């Protein structure tokens, strides 16, 4: 018998997040089925980024539960990539789109290990999947 979390890319239940003891999200329950593309819409300051940061453990939750791919974050952390908002990225940093995608290999390979051909192939496949392959040699 499946439990209530099965088949979700993301699920939260009664998630509450505070910044300096001021509640910014409270009792958020959300279910995102696997394989679905969704958007989170709302005005500035509504908590969209805070929700994502809480789900990724980048800001602490006060209460509630979070499952990603039907597991707690610790079990699936290496399967997740996070790109911060535009303000958090130095767009003048001299790195190509492909090199940025390849940064996702370092947790598995190690900081001073060489990137392998298989990593380049995976990066190109991912870029192609999101329609960005033709931009791979451009600066971010």
N, C-alpha and C positions, 0 to 999 in steps of 0.2 A: 504494500500500500504506500502511495506517495505521501510525503508530508506536505504541509502548506507552503513550503518554499520552493518546491520542485519547479523546474523549467523557467526560472527567472534570471535575467541578466543582473537585475538589481531589485532588491526588495528592502524597504524600511518599514518599521512598525513603531509608532509612537516616538519618533526621533525628536529629541529636543537638544538645541545647541544654544549656548550663551557666549557672549563676548563680554568679559569683565562683569560677570553676573547679570548682564542685561540679556533677556531672552531675545533671540533673533529668529529662531525657528522653534516651533513647539508642536508636539504630537503629530509629526509628519509621517503619514503612512502612504507608501508608494509601491506599486508593482510594475516592473518593466519586463515584459516577456522576452525570452531569448529570441534573437533574430529580427527584432523590430527596431526601426529607427524612430526616435522620438525627439521632440524639442521641449525644452523647459522655457516657458515664456513668462515675462513679468517685468514690471518697471525696475529702474535702478533702485537698489537697496531692498528688493523684495526677498533676497536670500537664495537666489539661484546658485551663485558661486559657493556660498556657504554650504548649501546642501551637498554639492559635489565634493567640496573639501572635507566635509564631515564623513561622507561615504568612503573617502580614500584615507581617512585617518590623519588628515593634515590639520584639522582643528578637532579638539576633543568634543565628544558628545556628553551631554549631561545625563541623558537617559534614552532608552529605546534600544532597538536592535537593527543591525544592518547585515544583509547577506549579499554577496556578489557571486554570481554563478553558483548559487545555492551553498556557499561556504562563507565563513568569516574571512575578513580581509587578509589576515596573516597567511591563510592557506593558498590564496590566489594572487598575492601581491605581485609576483613576477610575471603575471599574465596581463597586467594593467599598465597602460601608458597614460600619462597626464600631461597635457599641454596647457600651461597657465594662460590667463587672459593677456591680451595684447600689451597692457601696461607692464606686465611682469617679464617681458622678453626684451632683450637688447637686440633690436632688429638690425643694428649696424655690426653685430658680431660677425667676423669673417668666416662663415661656415655655410656650406651648401645645404639645400634641402635634403639631399641624400645623406650627407654626414650627420645631419640632425636626426634622421630616422635611425641611422646606424648606432646612435648613442644608446638606443634601447638594447643593444647587444652587450653593453659593458657589465650590467649586473650578472649576466651568465658567464661571460668570457673573463671578466676581471679588468680592472682599469688599465693595466699595462700590457694586456695581451693583444695580439694582432687580430684584426677582423678577418674572417675567413671568407672564401668565395661563396659559401652557402649563406653567409650573412648578407652579402651584397644581393644575392638572388632573392632572399626573403624581403629585403628592403624594397627592391624593385617591384616585386609582386604586390607588396602593401601599397606602394605609391600608385601602381597601376589600378589597384582596387578602388582607390579614392579619387582617381582621375588626375593624379599629380605627377605621373611618371615623366611627362615632358618638361617638368620644372626641376628635375633632380639636380641639374648642375647650376641652378640659380642660387644666389645668396638668399638666405632666409629673409 
